[in-house]
């Protein structure tokens, strides 16, 4: 859960959880800076993937989101997690 009293800065390392609609296996981790890639529970019609880990700054986060968009994978959510 995000630490509501903490302040996030653009040029700050932070941990994020990105949920996407679609399936990526863990072989894609290198394409996303070594972030952890896991399958999420899904319905018969819709696969879900969760990408989690530390990102150097928000510029890197935007690069990851753009890569997902380029792959045609809709982004369901982006969550800032408590810094680790």
C-alpha positions in Angstrom: 0.0 0.0 0.0 1.3 3.5 -0.8 2.6 5.6 2.0 0.3 8.6 1.9 2.6 10.8 4.1 5.6 10.3 1.8 6.2 12.6 -1.2 7.2 11.2 -4.5 9.5 13.1 -6.8 10.0 12.8 -10.6 13.7 11.8 -10.3 13.2 9.3 -7.5 13.6 5.5 -7.4 10.3 4.0 -6.5 8.5 0.6 -6.5 5.4 0.2 -8.8 2.9 -2.4 -9.6 1.5 -2.2 -13.2 -1.5 -4.4 -14.1 -2.1 -5.0 -17.8 -4.8 -6.8 -19.8 -3.1 -9.6 -21.7 -0.4 -12.1 -21.1 3.3 -11.7 -20.8 5.5 -14.5 -19.4 8.6 -13.9 -17.3 10.8 -14.2 -20.3 9.9 -10.5 -21.0 11.5 -9.3 -17.7 14.7 -8.2 -19.5 12.6 -6.0 -21.8 11.2 -4.2 -18.7 14.4 -3.5 -16.7 14.3 -6.8 -14.8 10.9 -6.2 -13.2 9.0 -9.2 -11.9 6.3 -10.4 -14.3 3.5 -12.7 -13.0 0.1 -13.9 -14.2 -2.9 -12.7 -12.4 -6.2 -14.6 -11.9 -8.3 -14.1 -15.0 -11.5 -15.0 -16.5 -11.8 -17.3 -19.5 -12.1 -14.3 -21.8 -9.3 -12.1 -20.4 -5.7 -12.7 -19.3 -4.1 -10.4 -16.8 -0.4 -9.8 -16.1 1.2 -7.9 -13.2 4.6 -6.2 -13.5 6.2 -5.2 -10.2 9.5 -3.8 -9.1 11.8 -0.8 -8.6 12.0 1.8 -11.3 14.8 4.4 -11.3 12.6 7.4 -11.9 9.4 8.4 -13.6 11.1 8.7 -17.0 11.9 5.0 -16.8 8.3 4.3 -15.8 7.0 6.2 -18.8 9.4 4.1 -21.0 7.9 0.9 -19.6 4.3 2.2 -20.1 5.1 3.2 -23.7 6.6 -0.3 -24.4 3.4 -1.9 -23.2 1.4 0.4 -25.4 3.6 -0.5 -28.4 2.9 -4.1 -27.7 -0.9 -3.4 -27.8 -1.4 -4.3 -24.1 -4.0 -2.2 -22.4 -2.8 -0.8 -19.0 -5.4 -1.5 -16.3 -3.6 0.2 -13.4 -0.3 1.7 -12.2 0.2 1.8 -8.4 3.0 3.4 -6.5 3.9 1.0 -3.6 5.7 1.8 -0.4 9.3 2.5 -1.0 11.6 -0.4 -0.3 
